[in-house]
Amino acid sequence: MWFMRQAGRSLPEYRELRVGTRMLDACLTPDLAAEITLQPVRRHGVDAAVFFSDIVIPLRLAGVDVVIEPGRGPVFAEPVHTRADVDRITAIDPEDLDTTAIAEAVRIVTDELGDTPLIGFAGAPFTLAAYLVEGGPSKEHLRARAMMHTDPEAWNRLAGWLSRVSRRFLEAQRDAGAATVQLFDSWAGSLNPADYRAHVAPHSRAAVTDIGVPVIHFGVGTGPFLADMRLDGAASAVGVDWRQPLDEAARILGPDVTVQGNIDPAMLSAPWEVLEAHVRDVLERGRAARAHILNLGHGVPPETDPDQLTRIVELAHS
């Protein structure tokens, strides 16, 4: 078991370490990123570390002007609205990304972890495109969804480029020692199944097919097309958010897929006896799959009491 967003905001030692350092700068400072990655392994005793990064880091490495605005999220100086914008950004060769800092951070982490595996991390093409086309966070991702239909050629060039960027980022982590990778699609749930299959899944699949390590694929709100999250076999594990019972998800995904999830993050604020009963229910339902990675159904909220996370790990290990 591990927790999505276990490395970061819920830990007081993380907040202390981050004082005076911008988020994206912290991700690109090897010793700092490594220390943040290791903190939850030391504190909680989780079974895996997840690389501390942000989904826009590979775009930053590609020279895209992006900043994280506190309380808002990634904001882009030059959103991608037109064919000319697509031409401009896709002219950057993903192979030219300087991943030296990423590789160094991964090496520091894996040297300390020993037998504990490190999970590499990257954003999926649709979620990255949603930020790029909107210029920042949005609720419905209308511009990105519209581009698929108003200019499918431009959409496919943009999403294809983002697929190669994400793959390059994952390969850098893999080559430096990551044992597994997770592709994270925060906004896939805004899509209908037909649009996901036609305009998004091929690009996500290209990002991870034959990458050489096991792949976890996670999206929020993907219940209506959960079977497609297998990416035609490119993903050996599929993350399930808190909305869908794991036994139901396992029936949809079939006998050859591991499930990941899906403790409701809201339950982390509940009294322990309520949270414990919920975790036990998730564990029982997870038995329907060939294997189960216990996790949350989304990331750790920043206000979470870290002791609750530690108790979940202890319960699972017991």
Disulfide bonds with the S-S distance in Angstrom:
none
